[in-house]
Amino acid sequence: MSETPTLAMSRRNVLVLAIAQGLFTIVMSTMIAEAALVGSALAGNPAMATVPTALQQLAVMATLFPASLLMAHVGRRAGFTLGAAFGVAGATIATLGIMQGSFWIFCAGAMLSGVNGGFGQFYRFAAVDGSAAEWKSRAISFTLAGGVITALLGPELAKRTKDLLPQAEFAGSFAALIGVSLAALLILQFIRIPMPSAAERAGSSRPMAEIMRNPAFLVALGAALVGYAGMAFVMTVTPLAMEHHHHSFESAATVIQWHILAMFAPSFFTGSLIARFGALRILMAGAALFAGCIAVNLSGTNVSQFWVGLVLLGLAWNFLYVGGTTLLTSTYLPTEKAKVQAANDFVIFGTVAAATYFSGPLLATAGWGGLNLMVAPFVALVLASVLWLSVAGARANTFANKPLA
């Protein structure tokens, strides 16, 4: 029989997961800040610049189902430890790829880092598993707040270490990520999340097709998908776009730093806002912020406009991703959580992989303004679907904390 988490245990688990989330996101954000530049230099072809990031996201997607099913049997701590070990290997191989001038070795390192990413996407769900009932609404938000560590340290680490190995620009940044991944591996040993109960592992569950017919599931998935994939589509090529408009790498790193801060800092209060106003209002606010980001990005290409646009983009991601994840947790039974969580993130990160791959070629052909316009219809669709559910769902008790037929 699994142990019911106490409030003290909940806070401990969330603290550990928040620190691990921050360290994990340093690895992922450094890839975002530098991989396109490294890829372009190593491949000698700007159209190939985003291939390493796309392969990383494909690895995330391919890992989600095996990671979720594995952790359903061996527990969260063992699974997350394995993921962090892949992070160490990925950073090591990426560093070797840069030092040897090999595009494909660098891509291999990015893919191993993506395996770590596949495990890391479940930190927010693990926070719910390891929390007392009265803390669940805030557990996701506080765990993601660990990304503030990334905002404060990640881009600074990238800037200060990119020339650490002068014979290979950026190799020092990826070498530093070996230590970051090792630190995450160690801190994860302090989580105390109960093992899944026998009932959760062997109990009956509905087919995914039935679960996916729930309108709340579709809206939760769609909002998180557009929030994450749309953010990745724009953010991945921001350093390239800034370079094309003759801004320095240091300026681009600062813009990414503020963007990441905007992604994670609201998590200190997003959970409380959801508890007070409901997930749908937060999702509406997220869509509105994304629309504001697009408008700013279309207004010009000064550093200040990149900065404001990316800050709005970070805020939009937070509201859409945290709100969508919170809504998702109301749509499945305990016996269904492993497959539903994996299916949700499989769709999201499959789309993120496609978005990051196509963002490079589309930036080259459509330009910064055209690339931003491509996201606008999807943001409008999210807003329309949330508005519809807010009317239809209120009558059908959509937000009861139980699966819906």
N, C-alpha and C positions, 0 to 999 in steps of 0.2 A: 504493500500500500504506500502511495506517495505521501510525503509530508506536506501539510498545508503551510505555505510561507507565512511567517509573522510579519508585522510591520517593520520590525528591526531588520529582519532578513531581506525584506523587500528593498529597503534603503541601501543595504550593503550590496545587493546584487545590482541595483541600478547604478550605484557609484562605480563599481568595477566595470560594468558594461559601458558606462559613459566614458571612462578612461580608455578602455579598449577601442571603443568607437572612434575616439579622437585619434589614437595612434594608427588605427586601420585607415582612417580617412586621410591622414598625412600621406600614406603610401599612394592612395588612389588620386589624391589631388596633385601630388607631384607628377604622377603620370599625365594628368590632364594638362598641367602647366608646361610640361617639357616634352612629352612624347611626340607631339606633332612637329616640334622643331627638330628633335633628334631624328624622327622618321624621315623628314624631308631632307636632312643633311646626309643621312646614311643611304637613303634610296636614290638620291640625286634627282628625284621627280616629285614636285609638289603634290601631284595627284595621289601619291602614295603616302602622304604625310600622316593621315589619320588611320592607316591600316593597323599599326600597333595598338592603338586605343580600341579600335573596332574588334580586334582579335581578343583583347582583354575582356571586352564586354561579352563576346561570344563564349569565352571560358566561364565567365560568371553565369551565363544562362545555362550552359551545359552542366554546371556543377550543382545547380539549385535542387533538382529532384534527388540526386544521390545524397547530397548533404542533408536535406531534410529527413529523408527516410533513414539515413544512418543515425542521425541524432535522436530519432524516435526510438531507437534500440539501445544506443550506447550513452545517451545523454548529451546535454549541451556542452559541458566543459570538455569532454573528450573530442567532440566534433570541432569546437572552436580552436582547440590546441592543434589539431591536425591542419586546419585552415591556416593558422599563423605559421606553421612550419612550411607550408607552400609559399607563404609570403616571403620568408627568409630565402628560400630557393629562387623565387622569381626575381627578387632584388639582386641577388648574386649573379644570376645569368644575364640580366639586363645590363649590369655593370660590365661584365665581360664582353657582351656584344658591342657596347660603345667603345671599349678600349681596343677591340680588334677590328673596329670599323665594319661590323657585320650587321646588316639590317635584319636578317632572319634570326640570328641569335638574339638580338634585342627583342624581336617579336616573340620568341619563345619565352623570354623572361616576362614579357607583358602577359602572356597567356597563363603562366604559373601564378603570377600576381592575381589574375582573374579568378583562379581557383580559390585563392584566399578570399577574394571578393564574394564568391558564391556563398561561402560559409558566413562571411561577415554580414550579409544582408539579413541574417536571422537574429542579429543582436537585438533588434527592436521587438521581435516576437518573443525572444527569450526573456526580455524584461517583463513581459506580460505573464509568462509561465512562472517566473520567480517572484511575483508580487501578490500581496494580499489583495482581497477583492476591492477594498476601499482605495487602493493605490493604482489600480490598473489603468484608469483613465489618464494618469500622468506618467506612467512608467515609460511608454513609448517616447513621449516628448522629452523627458529628462535624459533618457539614454541618448537620443540624437543630439541633445545639448552638448554632449562630449565633443562634438565637432568644433566647438569653439577653440579647443586645443589646436585643432588643425588651422583655424583661421589665424591664430596668434603665432604659431610656430612653423607651419608647413611652408608657406611661401618664403619666409625668412630663411628657413633651412635650405630651400632651393637656391635662393640668391647667394647665400654665403658659401655654398659647397659646389656650385656648378663649375668653378674653375679650380677646385681643390686638387684635381689631377690635371695639370696644364697640358699634358700631351693628348687629352681626350676631354673636350668640353662636355659638361653635364655628367660625366662618369662619377664624379665625386658626389653629386646629389643622389644618385641611385645607390652608391656604396653606403651612404648614410642611412638609407632605408633598410639596410640589413639590420642595423642596430635598432631601428624603430620597430621592425617586425619581431625581433627578439624580445623587446620590452613588452610588446603586446602579448606574446606567448606566455611570458612570466606572469603578467598581471591577471590573465585569464584563469590562472590556477586558483584564484581566490573566490570565484563565483560558487554559490551553493544553491543550485536549482534542483529541485526534486526530480528524480528519474520519472519518466512516464509510467503511469500505473498500468497494471495488466489490462484493465478495462479500456484504457486509451489505446493500447497496442493491439488489442484483439477484438474490441467492440465493433458493432455494426456501424456502417456509415452509408450515406446516400451516394449515388453516382455523381461524378463531377458535373455531368450534363444537367442534372436536377438542381444542383447548387448554383450553377451559372445562370439558371433562369430567374433567379432572385434579382429583381431590379436593383436592390441595394448593393449586391455583389458587383453588378455591371458598372454602376456609377462609381463605386469605390475603386475598382480596377481602372476604369477610364480616367478618373481624375489623377490617380497616382501615376499612371502611364504617361499622360500628357505632361504632367508636372516634371517627371524625371527625364523622359526622352526629349521633350522640348527643351528642357534646361541643358541637357547634354549636347543637343544639336547646336545650340547657340554658344555654350561655354567652351566646348572643345576647340573651336576655331577662333575664339577671341584672341589668343596670343598671335595667331597667324594674321588675323585681320588687323591687329594693332601694328604688327611688323610691316604689313603692306602699306599702312598709312604712316610709316616712318616714326613710330613710337618705340622706345627702348624696351628691352626685355625687363628691366627693372620696373618700368611703368606697367607693363603687362602683369608682372608678378604681383604688384600692389593691387591692381584691379581684381585679380583672382583672389587675393587675400581678403579684400573687402566683400567680394561675392561670397566666399565661403563663410565669413563671419555672418553675413545676412542669411545664409542657409541655415545655420545652426543656432545662433544666439536667440532667435525667437522661441526656440524649444523650451526655454526656461518658463515660458508662460503659455505656449500654444495649448498644452494639455488643459490648463485651467480655463482658457477661452473656450475650448471644445466642451468642457464640463458645464460651462455657464450658458453658452449660446448654441451649442449643438454642432455636429460635424458639418452639416450642410452650409451653414452661414460661413464657416471657416473656408470651405471649398469655394464658395462664391467670392470671398475676399481674395483667395489665391488666384482665381481666374482673372479678377480685376487687376491684380498686381502684375500678372503676366502681360495683360493688354497694355499696361503702362510701360513695361519694359520694352515691348515692341515699338511703341510710339517714340520712346526716347532714342532707341537704336536707329530708328529711321530719321531722326532729326539731325544727325551729323556724326562726325568721326573724331572729334576732339577727345583727349584723354578724359575730360570731365564727363562727356556723354557716354563713353564706354563705362566709366565708373558708376554713374547713376543707373544706367541700364542694367548692369550686372548686379548691382545691389537689389534692384527691384526683382530681378530674375531669381536671386537667392531667396528673397522673402516669399515669392510665389511658390517656389519649390517646397519650402517648409510647410506652408499652409496646405498645399495640395497633397503632399506626401504624408504628412502626419495625419491630416484629416482623412485621407483615403485609407490609410492603414487602420486608423481607429474604427472607421465604419466597417472595414472588412472583418474585424474581429467579432462583430455582432452577427455574422452570417453563417457560422459553422459550429458544429458540435466538437467537443474535445477529441473524439475519435477521428474527426475529419481534418484537424488543424494541419497535420504534416503535409497532406496532399494539397489542401487549399492554399496554404502559405506558399508552397513550392510552385503551384500552378500560377498563382498571382504574380510572383516574382519572375517566373519563367517568361511570361508574356511581357512583363515590363522590361526586363533586361534583354530579351530578344529584340524588342523595339529600340532600346537604347543602343544596342550593337549596330543595328542598321542605321540609326540616326548619326552615330559617330562616324561610321564609315562614309556615308554619303555627304556629310557636312563639308569635308575637305574639297571634293570635286565641285560641289554646289557653290561653295565660296568662290572657287576659281572661275566658275561660269556665270553665276548670278550676282555675285558681289554681296557685300555685307547687308545692304538693304533688302535685296531680293531674298536672301536666306531668311531674314527675320519675317518677311511677309508670308513665307511658306508655313510658318507655325500658326499664324493668326486664325485660320479656319478651325483648327483643332481646339484652340482655346475657346472659341465661340461655341463649339459643340459641347465642351465640358460645362460651360456656363448654362447652356440650354438644358442639358440633361439634369443638372443639379436643381435648377429651377423647377423642372417637371417633377422630380422626385420629392421636392419639398412640399408640393401640393398633393400629389398622389400618395406619398408615403405617410403624411400626417394622418390621413384617414385610415390607412391600413396598419398603423402602428409599426411602421418599418423599422423604427429604431429600438425596438425591444431587444434586450441583450440575449437573443436566442436566434437560431436559424429560422428563416421564413420560407414558407411554401411558395 
